[in-house]
């Protein structure tokens, strides 16, 4: 294997250099990332509760997977090294495919699990191909396209970009509903801040920091309070990191504040989660989600070690979900919690592995608190993602942008700083 990778690298080094190739790679990467966002095409082609519902949307992904494999084949050595250092993440994604062995719908699990693995493969290629500066700028460029597109959709085409049936007047931009716009624009604001911090030219800095305002406005127009909380983390996080690097006093104050804030959040979640839910503008059932969670605990207890197979618990209507919907008295589409969703798919061992993978990434980001431009993106992103994971199923998403960004960030952190 090592000899084959070395031979491939020698062949690549001896091949003629094409000046336009880096731009072509970046363009292909940007296009793939936009497709992973499912902006515009998703609402036009399918229902958000049925990701396999539109044949046209499913036909998009095979070319993306072929593109991913082709890019990996052109740069196999670095990709293999990053993959080996990220083996727990690979194992986590691999479990989605392996779970077909015990799935209540093996064929669907295998197909959707493959989509999870291929999304990870693209993320690992990104982590191997680009240094932190270029990776952050590429992510920010992708979000700039999405933010500008959403602003145009809401302002010029309100019939498409604004909600009318429920949450009337809330902007949804290029997606199905307002919460997706709000969450992604919170990530967008963070990427703009990180890109601005990484920029070396003053004009580029002003452009990126100017786009932060657009992202924040779109979060406000979405009226999503969860997204507003994420935006607060995404803006305050980089500011706190910058303060810690100004001296010991600022560092001690920022770290102490962060520890106290985290301890307070964990305490409230353990003792009285209703306080947070009410602060987000909802009652203590979180629009019925806590009722779902109680019923799901019983379903998980029935198959704690294996789960029911990836991506099928909610799609097999005559399976265990039938009884859950009888208890909750409504057509529950997802767990609305990343960790419960993971337990349903691949069991509690899978949840433990996921906790390790994300926790290791947070530790690696914290170790870079005092140096490295990547911390401005990685640490706030992981913290905000973890907060949203408590009320959204944002882990192990097939062909999902957030899953792809999470994988790229974790893989890049695991790869270390050698040479990149």
Backbone torsions as a table, in degrees:
resi	resn	phi	psi	omega
1	UNK	NA	-45.4	180.0
2	UNK	-62.7	-41.8	179.6
3	UNK	-65.3	-38.5	179.6
4	UNK	-65.0	-41.9	178.3
5	UNK	-65.8	-40.6	178.5
6	UNK	-63.7	-40.5	178.6
7	UNK	-63.8	-41.6	179.9
8	UNK	-63.9	-39.4	179.1
9	UNK	-67.8	-39.0	177.8
10	UNK	-63.9	-41.5	177.8
11	UNK	-61.6	-42.7	179.7
12	UNK	-65.5	-40.6	-179.6
13	UNK	-66.0	-31.7	-178.3
14	UNK	-85.4	-12.4	-179.2
15	UNK	-70.4	152.0	179.0
16	UNK	-59.5	140.3	179.4
17	UNK	-84.2	124.3	178.4
18	UNK	-103.2	119.8	-173.6
19	UNK	-63.8	-30.9	-177.8
20	UNK	-84.0	-6.9	-173.3
21	UNK	-62.5	-44.9	177.8
22	UNK	-58.0	-40.0	178.2
23	UNK	-66.0	-37.8	178.4
24	UNK	-66.2	-41.5	176.2
25	UNK	-60.4	-46.8	-179.3
26	UNK	-62.6	-40.9	178.4
27	UNK	-64.3	-42.4	178.2
28	UNK	-64.5	-40.5	178.8
29	UNK	-63.8	-43.8	179.7
30	UNK	-62.2	-42.9	178.5
31	UNK	-62.2	-44.0	179.4
32	UNK	-62.8	-41.3	179.5
33	UNK	-64.2	-39.0	176.7
34	UNK	-64.0	-37.7	177.3
35	UNK	-66.8	-38.9	177.5
36	UNK	-62.8	-28.6	178.4
37	UNK	-69.5	-19.6	-177.7
38	UNK	55.6	26.2	176.5
39	UNK	-68.8	142.6	177.4
40	UNK	66.6	-58.1	-177.5
41	UNK	-65.7	-38.6	-179.0
42	UNK	-57.7	-57.6	179.7
43	UNK	-62.0	-29.8	-179.0
44	UNK	-75.9	-29.0	-169.4
45	UNK	-110.5	-21.1	-172.9
46	UNK	-152.4	170.5	176.9
47	UNK	-93.0	139.9	-176.7
48	UNK	-63.8	-23.1	179.7
49	UNK	-86.4	-3.7	-177.6
50	UNK	-135.2	80.7	-175.5
51	UNK	-63.2	-19.3	178.3
52	UNK	-101.2	11.4	-171.1
53	UNK	-73.7	-23.9	-176.9
54	UNK	-113.6	121.2	-179.4
55	UNK	-64.0	-36.7	-179.2
56	UNK	-61.6	-39.9	179.7
57	UNK	-69.3	-36.4	179.2
58	UNK	-65.8	-29.1	-179.5
59	UNK	-72.8	-13.4	178.9
60	UNK	-69.8	-34.7	-166.7
61	UNK	-76.3	-36.6	177.8
62	UNK	-54.6	-44.0	175.9
63	UNK	-62.6	-34.7	177.6
64	UNK	-65.1	-40.7	179.1
65	UNK	-66.2	-40.6	178.2
66	UNK	-64.6	-40.1	175.9
67	UNK	-60.3	-43.7	179.3
68	UNK	-60.3	-47.7	-179.8
69	UNK	-63.7	-37.7	178.0
70	UNK	-65.3	-42.9	178.4
71	UNK	-64.2	-39.6	178.0
72	UNK	-64.8	-41.1	-178.8
73	UNK	-63.5	-27.8	179.4
74	UNK	-81.8	-12.6	-178.2
75	UNK	-144.2	56.0	-168.5
76	UNK	-70.6	-35.8	-175.6
77	UNK	-61.3	-58.3	178.8
78	UNK	-58.9	-38.0	179.4
79	UNK	-63.6	-43.2	179.2
80	UNK	-62.9	-40.2	-179.7
81	UNK	-65.8	-42.7	177.7
82	UNK	-65.5	-40.3	179.9
83	UNK	-62.3	-42.5	-179.9
84	UNK	-64.1	-39.0	178.5
85	UNK	-72.5	-17.7	-179.9
86	UNK	-106.0	27.0	-171.9
87	UNK	-58.1	-33.8	177.5
88	UNK	-64.1	-35.5	176.9
89	UNK	-66.1	-40.6	176.9
90	UNK	-64.2	-40.2	178.2
91	UNK	-63.4	-41.2	179.0
92	UNK	-60.0	-48.3	178.4
93	UNK	-66.2	-38.3	179.8
94	UNK	-62.3	-29.7	179.2
95	UNK	-62.5	-27.3	179.2
96	UNK	-65.3	-36.4	177.4
97	UNK	-76.5	-43.8	-179.8
98	UNK	-59.8	-32.0	-177.4
99	UNK	-64.8	-9.2	173.8
100	UNK	-60.6	-24.1	-178.9
101	UNK	-64.5	-27.4	-179.8
102	UNK	-124.1	11.4	-175.7
103	UNK	-68.5	151.1	174.2
104	UNK	-78.7	-7.6	173.2
105	UNK	-148.1	80.9	-170.9
106	UNK	-57.3	-41.2	-177.2
107	UNK	-62.9	-45.1	179.3
108	UNK	-66.4	-40.7	178.6
109	UNK	-61.5	-44.5	-179.5
110	UNK	-62.4	-42.5	-178.5
111	UNK	-67.8	-47.0	-178.7
112	UNK	-72.2	-33.3	176.1
113	UNK	-64.5	-38.4	176.9
114	UNK	-61.2	-37.7	178.3
115	UNK	-64.2	-38.1	176.8
116	UNK	-62.9	-45.0	-178.6
117	UNK	-65.5	-40.9	-179.5
118	UNK	-69.7	-33.2	173.9
119	UNK	-63.2	-42.0	175.8
120	UNK	-63.4	-40.7	-179.2
121	UNK	-60.0	-42.1	177.7
122	UNK	-64.0	-40.7	179.8
123	UNK	-63.9	-41.3	179.0
124	UNK	-65.2	-38.3	176.3
125	UNK	-61.6	-43.3	177.3
126	UNK	-57.7	-45.9	-178.3
127	UNK	-63.6	-34.0	-179.2
128	UNK	-80.9	-32.6	-173.0
129	UNK	-80.8	-37.0	-170.3
130	UNK	-114.0	143.8	170.2
131	UNK	-71.6	168.5	-176.8
132	UNK	-57.5	-44.2	-177.6
133	UNK	-58.7	-48.1	-178.0
134	UNK	-70.8	-35.8	179.0
135	UNK	-64.1	-45.0	179.7
136	UNK	-64.1	-41.4	178.9
137	UNK	-65.3	-36.7	178.0
138	UNK	-66.3	-43.1	177.3
139	UNK	-61.9	-43.3	179.8
140	UNK	-64.7	-38.8	178.1
141	UNK	-62.8	-41.4	177.4
142	UNK	-61.3	-45.3	-179.8
143	UNK	-68.6	-31.2	176.8
144	UNK	-62.0	-42.5	177.1
145	UNK	-61.4	-44.8	-178.9
146	UNK	-66.6	-40.1	-179.6
147	UNK	-66.8	-46.3	179.0
148	UNK	-64.5	-40.2	177.6
149	UNK	-63.6	-40.1	179.4
150	UNK	-68.5	-38.2	177.8
151	UNK	-63.4	-42.5	178.1
152	UNK	-66.5	-40.4	-179.6
153	UNK	-62.8	-43.4	-179.1
154	UNK	-71.8	-37.2	-176.0
155	UNK	-81.6	-40.4	-173.7
156	UNK	-100.9	-26.0	-178.5
157	UNK	-129.7	65.5	-175.7
158	UNK	-62.1	-22.8	177.0
159	UNK	-63.8	-27.0	177.8
160	UNK	-100.4	-42.1	-170.4
161	UNK	-90.9	-2.8	-179.3
162	UNK	-127.0	143.0	-178.9
163	UNK	-79.3	144.5	-175.7
164	UNK	-127.8	-30.5	-175.6
165	UNK	-84.8	-49.2	174.2
166	UNK	-125.4	155.9	-176.0
167	UNK	50.9	49.9	-173.4
168	UNK	-56.1	130.3	178.0
169	UNK	94.3	-16.2	178.3
170	UNK	-73.4	137.0	180.0
171	UNK	-78.2	140.1	174.6
172	UNK	-121.3	-4.3	174.9
173	UNK	59.0	-126.3	-175.4
174	UNK	-95.2	12.0	-174.4
175	UNK	-121.2	-173.8	-175.7
176	UNK	-71.2	-40.9	-173.7
177	UNK	-150.1	170.4	-167.9
178	UNK	-65.3	-34.1	-176.6
179	UNK	-65.5	-33.7	177.2
180	UNK	-66.1	-45.9	176.6
181	UNK	-58.5	-47.9	-177.6
182	UNK	-60.3	-47.0	-178.2
183	UNK	-63.9	-45.4	-177.1
184	UNK	-69.4	-32.3	177.6
185	UNK	-74.2	-24.4	171.3
186	UNK	-66.4	-45.6	175.1
187	UNK	-61.3	-39.4	-179.1
188	UNK	-60.7	-44.8	-180.0
189	UNK	-60.1	-40.5	177.6
190	UNK	-64.0	-43.0	-179.4
191	UNK	-64.0	-36.8	178.3
192	UNK	-65.8	-40.5	178.2
193	UNK	-64.1	-45.5	-179.4
194	UNK	-64.4	-40.7	178.4
195	UNK	-66.1	-38.0	176.6
196	UNK	-64.5	-39.7	177.7
197	UNK	-66.6	-30.9	-178.6
198	UNK	-85.6	-15.8	-175.9
199	UNK	-70.8	144.9	179.2
200	UNK	-102.7	-22.1	-178.6
201	UNK	-95.2	134.2	-178.0
202	UNK	-57.8	-38.5	-179.8
203	UNK	-64.9	-42.6	177.8
204	UNK	-62.3	-40.3	177.8
205	UNK	-59.2	-45.3	-177.7
206	UNK	-64.0	-37.5	178.9
207	UNK	-63.1	-49.3	-178.3
208	UNK	-64.5	-45.9	-179.3
209	UNK	-67.0	-29.8	174.9
210	UNK	-66.4	-35.3	179.1
211	UNK	-69.1	-22.1	175.8
212	UNK	-57.8	-40.4	178.7
213	UNK	-60.6	-43.7	178.5
214	UNK	-61.6	-45.2	178.5
215	UNK	-60.2	-42.5	-179.1
216	UNK	-66.1	-40.4	178.2
217	UNK	-61.7	-41.4	179.3
218	UNK	-66.6	-34.5	174.3
219	UNK	-62.1	-44.7	179.6
220	UNK	-64.0	-41.1	-179.9
221	UNK	-68.0	-25.0	177.3
222	UNK	-72.1	-19.3	-177.5
223	UNK	59.1	20.1	178.7
224	UNK	-86.1	115.2	-178.1
225	UNK	-74.5	-30.6	173.9
226	UNK	-62.8	-42.5	177.2
227	UNK	-65.3	-34.9	177.5
228	UNK	-64.1	-39.4	175.6
229	UNK	-63.0	-43.4	177.7
230	UNK	-63.1	-39.5	178.5
231	UNK	-62.0	-39.5	178.0
232	UNK	-59.1	-43.9	178.1
233	UNK	-65.1	-41.6	-175.7
234	UNK	-69.1	-25.3	177.7
235	UNK	-92.5	-44.6	-178.2
236	UNK	-70.7	-31.9	-178.6
237	UNK	-59.1	-56.2	177.7
238	UNK	-60.7	-34.9	177.8
239	UNK	-63.9	-40.9	178.6
240	UNK	-66.5	-38.8	178.1
241	UNK	-63.2	-42.7	178.5
242	UNK	-61.8	-38.3	179.4
243	UNK	-66.5	-39.3	-178.7
244	UNK	-62.6	-25.4	-177.7
245	UNK	-89.3	2.3	179.9
246	UNK	-91.3	-10.2	179.7
247	UNK	153.9	169.6	-174.7
248	UNK	-62.3	-41.4	-177.2
249	UNK	-62.2	-48.3	177.6
250	UNK	-62.9	-41.1	-179.3
251	UNK	-61.4	-47.1	-179.6
252	UNK	-61.5	-42.0	-179.8
253	UNK	-64.6	-44.8	-178.8
254	UNK	-66.3	-44.0	-179.5
255	UNK	-65.7	-43.1	178.7
256	UNK	-61.7	-43.2	178.5
257	UNK	-63.6	-40.4	178.9
258	UNK	-65.4	-42.8	178.8
259	UNK	-63.5	-44.8	179.6
260	UNK	-63.8	-41.6	178.9
261	UNK	-63.6	-43.0	179.1
262	UNK	-65.3	-42.2	178.8
263	UNK	-62.7	-40.8	179.3
264	UNK	-64.9	-42.5	179.5
265	UNK	-62.6	-45.8	179.2
266	UNK	-62.8	-39.8	178.9
267	UNK	-62.9	-43.5	179.6
268	UNK	-66.5	-39.7	179.6
269	UNK	-63.9	-36.8	-178.0
270	UNK	-79.2	-37.1	-172.8
271	UNK	-97.6	-44.3	-175.2
272	UNK	-147.0	72.3	-178.8
273	UNK	-61.9	-21.0	178.6
274	UNK	-59.5	-27.9	179.2
275	UNK	-62.7	-45.1	179.3
276	UNK	-67.1	-42.1	-178.0
277	UNK	-63.1	-40.0	177.8
278	UNK	-68.5	-34.9	177.9
279	UNK	-64.7	-28.4	178.1
280	UNK	-84.2	5.5	176.3
281	UNK	86.2	20.8	-179.2
282	UNK	-128.4	162.3	175.7
283	UNK	-78.1	176.3	-172.4
284	UNK	-70.9	-4.1	173.9
285	UNK	-92.9	-1.9	179.5
286	UNK	47.5	59.3	-178.8
287	UNK	53.0	40.1	176.5
288	UNK	87.2	0.4	-173.3
289	UNK	-70.6	-36.7	179.6
290	UNK	-66.4	-30.2	174.3
291	UNK	-65.2	-39.7	177.2
292	UNK	-63.0	-44.3	-175.9
293	UNK	-62.2	-40.8	178.8
294	UNK	-62.6	-42.7	178.9
295	UNK	-67.4	-35.2	-179.1
296	UNK	-69.1	-32.4	177.6
297	UNK	-58.1	-39.1	178.2
298	UNK	-68.0	-39.6	178.9
299	UNK	-65.8	-39.3	178.0
300	UNK	-66.4	-38.9	-179.7
301	UNK	-63.0	-24.5	179.4
302	UNK	-73.0	-30.0	177.7
303	UNK	-139.5	67.4	-172.5
304	UNK	-70.6	-29.8	-172.9
305	UNK	-86.2	-27.5	-175.1
306	UNK	-118.9	-26.3	-169.9
307	UNK	72.2	-165.7	-174.3
308	UNK	-108.3	5.2	-175.8
309	UNK	100.6	144.2	-175.0
310	UNK	-66.9	133.2	168.2
311	UNK	71.9	17.6	-174.8
312	UNK	-126.6	-12.8	-176.4
313	UNK	-56.0	-40.3	-174.7
314	UNK	-89.6	-10.1	-174.5
315	UNK	-100.6	-16.5	178.0
316	UNK	-92.4	96.1	-169.8
317	UNK	-63.3	-29.8	-179.7
318	UNK	-96.2	13.7	178.0
319	UNK	-92.4	-157.2	-177.8
320	UNK	-58.7	-26.7	-178.8
321	UNK	-64.7	-24.0	179.4
322	UNK	-59.0	-46.0	-177.7
323	UNK	-72.1	-33.2	177.4
324	UNK	-64.4	-41.4	179.6
325	UNK	-69.9	-27.5	174.0
326	UNK	-66.8	-40.3	-179.2
327	UNK	-68.7	-44.3	-176.2
328	UNK	-84.4	-15.3	176.4
329	UNK	64.5	28.6	170.7
330	UNK	-157.6	161.9	-175.1
331	UNK	-77.0	83.8	-178.1
332	UNK	-66.8	125.2	-178.6
333	UNK	-91.1	-34.1	-179.1
334	UNK	-148.1	173.8	179.1
335	UNK	-75.8	-18.5	-175.3
336	UNK	55.7	33.7	176.6
337	UNK	-163.6	122.3	-173.8
338	UNK	-62.4	-36.6	-173.5
339	UNK	-77.3	-39.2	174.7
340	UNK	-66.7	-38.7	178.2
341	UNK	-61.8	-41.2	178.9
342	UNK	-65.5	-40.6	178.1
343	UNK	-63.0	-39.4	176.5
344	UNK	-63.6	-33.9	-174.1
345	UNK	-83.6	-49.9	-172.7
346	UNK	-130.1	13.7	173.0
347	UNK	83.2	173.9	-178.9
348	UNK	-65.0	-34.1	173.5
349	UNK	-58.8	-37.2	176.0
350	UNK	-64.5	-37.8	176.9
351	UNK	-64.2	-43.7	179.0
352	UNK	-61.0	-41.7	178.1
353	UNK	-64.5	-40.7	179.1
354	UNK	-63.6	-41.5	177.4
355	UNK	-60.7	-42.8	178.6
356	UNK	-62.9	-45.6	-176.6
357	UNK	-61.7	-48.7	-179.0
358	UNK	-69.6	-42.3	179.6
359	UNK	-61.2	-40.7	177.9
360	UNK	-63.3	-37.5	177.5
361	UNK	-65.0	-41.9	178.3
362	UNK	-62.6	-42.7	179.0
363	UNK	-62.4	-44.2	179.3
364	UNK	-62.2	-38.9	178.4
365	UNK	-67.4	-39.3	178.7
366	UNK	-65.0	-35.1	179.1
367	UNK	-66.9	-16.4	178.0
368	UNK	-103.0	19.3	-174.7
369	UNK	-59.1	-35.1	-172.6
370	UNK	-99.3	0.4	178.6
371	UNK	-158.4	151.2	177.3
372	UNK	99.2	127.5	-179.9
373	UNK	-70.8	-21.1	-176.7
374	UNK	-64.3	-24.9	-176.6
375	UNK	-63.6	-30.6	-179.8
376	UNK	-62.8	-28.5	175.4
377	UNK	-93.0	-52.0	-166.3
378	UNK	-64.4	-50.0	-173.3
379	UNK	-67.8	-51.2	177.3
380	UNK	-62.1	-35.9	179.5
381	UNK	-61.9	-47.0	-178.4
382	UNK	-66.2	-39.7	179.4
383	UNK	-65.4	-47.1	179.5
384	UNK	-64.9	-40.4	177.9
385	UNK	-60.2	-43.7	-179.3
386	UNK	-62.4	-38.7	177.9
387	UNK	-64.6	-44.9	-179.7
388	UNK	-68.3	-27.8	-178.4
389	UNK	-62.3	-18.7	180.0
390	UNK	-73.6	-20.3	-179.4
391	UNK	-127.4	0.1	178.5
392	UNK	-135.1	147.9	178.3
393	UNK	-87.0	78.8	-172.6
394	UNK	-111.3	24.9	177.7
395	UNK	-120.8	142.0	179.6
396	UNK	55.1	48.4	179.1
397	UNK	-88.1	126.1	177.6
398	UNK	-69.6	128.2	179.3
399	UNK	52.7	36.0	-176.2
400	UNK	-103.5	138.3	-178.6
401	UNK	-65.4	-44.2	-177.4
402	UNK	-64.8	-41.0	176.2
403	UNK	-62.1	-41.0	179.1
404	UNK	-64.0	-44.8	179.1
405	UNK	-65.1	-39.0	177.7
406	UNK	-62.6	-45.4	-179.5
407	UNK	-64.3	-44.0	-179.7
408	UNK	-62.3	-41.1	-179.9
409	UNK	-67.1	-46.6	-179.0
410	UNK	-66.5	-40.7	179.5
411	UNK	-66.2	-40.4	179.6
412	UNK	-66.5	-39.2	176.1
413	UNK	-64.8	-41.2	-179.4
414	UNK	-67.0	-29.4	-177.4
415	UNK	-69.8	-19.9	-178.5
416	UNK	80.0	-168.5	-173.0
417	UNK	-108.5	5.0	-174.9
418	UNK	-63.4	112.8	175.1
419	UNK	74.7	-5.0	-176.6
420	UNK	-131.5	NA	NA
